[in-house]
Amino acid sequence: TVGKRNTGTKVKVWPDPQYFDAALIPLADLIHVLRSKAVLLNGLTVELINEKTGERLRWQYENGLRSYLEEHLHNTELLLPLFEGQRYATADEDNFALGEGAHWVVAWSAEGALVRESFVNLITTSAGGTHEAGLRDGLFTAVKSFAELHSLIPKGVRLLPEDVFARVSFVLSTKVLDPQFQGQIKERLNSRDAVRLVSGFVRNALELMLHANVEHGKKLAEFCIKHAQARLRSAQRIEKRKSSGVAVLPGKLTDCESNDVSRTELFLVEGDSAGGSAKMGRDKAFQAILPLRGKVLNSWEVERDRLFANQEIHDISVAIGVDPHTLDEPAELSGLRYGRICILSDADVDGSHIQVLLLTLFFKHFPALIEAGHIYIARPPLFRIDVPAFGKRPARKLYCLDQAELDATQEKLRSEKIKPEQCSISRFKGLGEMSAEQLWETTMNPDTRRLMPVSYQDLGLTATQELFSMLMARGEASQRRQWLESKGDCAELDV
């Protein structure tokens, strides 16, 4: 019952052992959730009482995000005062829905542990996501712009996002109208628009702050430049590209500027036309492009001494800086030129065929690259949905990997009262049909792309070898036929 002077609702919940492995509530997770609510809702008092131990925990943050970050950094010497700001889209905004925006508090420190927490619509995003990528981009762009305006960057030094973000602590709360999360527990935000949303708001606010206090701006810029110089010195010490004794790089390779293997990426791109879009859309600082002409040789039964008779395989080996090897011999990876080698092919059956041929090459002749986690498959979308403006939402473009994701997206649009006939659906016949901007946004941008790491650990080495042999060996035609007959109902037809 509720009396005249007491209000509220009491809810009692407990885990049912019938559905859970254990009927125990993970206390650390519960504490984090409750404290985050107190952080996000200024002035709200949240109390946790452990009836078993008698322990009582109470949280209240009068200044919300700021109070929380100050509490965690109270023993840390900050480079400059906390950078706090918030902005939300108004009715005049063309690119974002009314009310979308962010509230952030950021601190730079030379030493000590970092605090990094983010939220979307009061939901904790422990694995970060596109809103954190937007914060990172906004901070970097503002600092870089200020440093260039005041001619602070020395010749030969290139400022990178990691130089600005390496010693950043932050608490970020974002509001997004229709957030897209990864995973059932919503630990990571995947909404592409969140990058532009947060980046634009943060950049403008930080630029205003730096120009209003030039001394603080110069101090921050010099701090980030020192980090860039230290990074360059470190890269020079571990430089793996020697000026002598290295084969001439393939002429069709469009290399990147960085030598840092922890950052560099090589995209093996199907076709010259797609290679052209990838070259224009890439970030030349750390992304290299090697276009492949036609189908790669099935190398499952090709001996090592005959491998380089195929020009495409020769170019791949020279570009990555690793010689062919087997699982039974130690591999020399000291010459590896790229930390990520990404297979980028069309999102159709032909593209899948090229993926299988390249995976055969790497598993058979470069297995150490797979074992060390250097091989990835890029996943470009097969469909694009152009959704018109509706209610508070501006017009938008949605990308879908396959038919199943297209069906799920259309169902979601129906739940938003958007009729299918109001939307325009286009199908990419190949990578060459995508513009450089589309290829960057959907497939190459580290903040918004989907990369699938290649590993055989789940299946096991022996089972993987047997599978490749059945699929690729000349003498296994009858076994392949049996496999196709038994698994044919699982195939996705691309008609």
Secondary structure, 3 states (H helix, E strand, C coil): CCCCCCCCCCCCCCCCCCCCCCCCCCHHHHHHHHHHHHHHCCCCCEEEECCCCCCEEEECCCCCHHHHHHHHCCCCCECCCCEEEEEECCCCCCCCCCCCEEEEEEEEECCCCCCEEEEECCEECCCCEHHHHHHHHHHHHHHHHHHHHCCCCCCCCCCCHHHHHCCEEEEEEEECCCCCEECCCCCEECCCHHHHHHHHHHHHHHHHHHHHCHHHHHHHHHHHHHHHHHHHHHHHHCCCCCCCCCCCCCCCCECCCCCCCCCCEEEEEECHHHHHHHHHHCCCCCEEEEEECCCCCCCCCCCHHHHCCCHHHHHHHHHHCCCCCCCCCCCCCCCCCCCEEEEECCCCHHHHHHHHHHHHHHHHHCHHHHHCCCEEEECCCCEEEEECCECCECCEEEEECCHHHHHHHHHHHHHCCCCHHHCEEEECCCHHHCCHHHHHHHHHCCCCCCEEECCCCCCCHHHHHHHHHHHHCHHHHHHHHHHHHHHHHHCCCCC
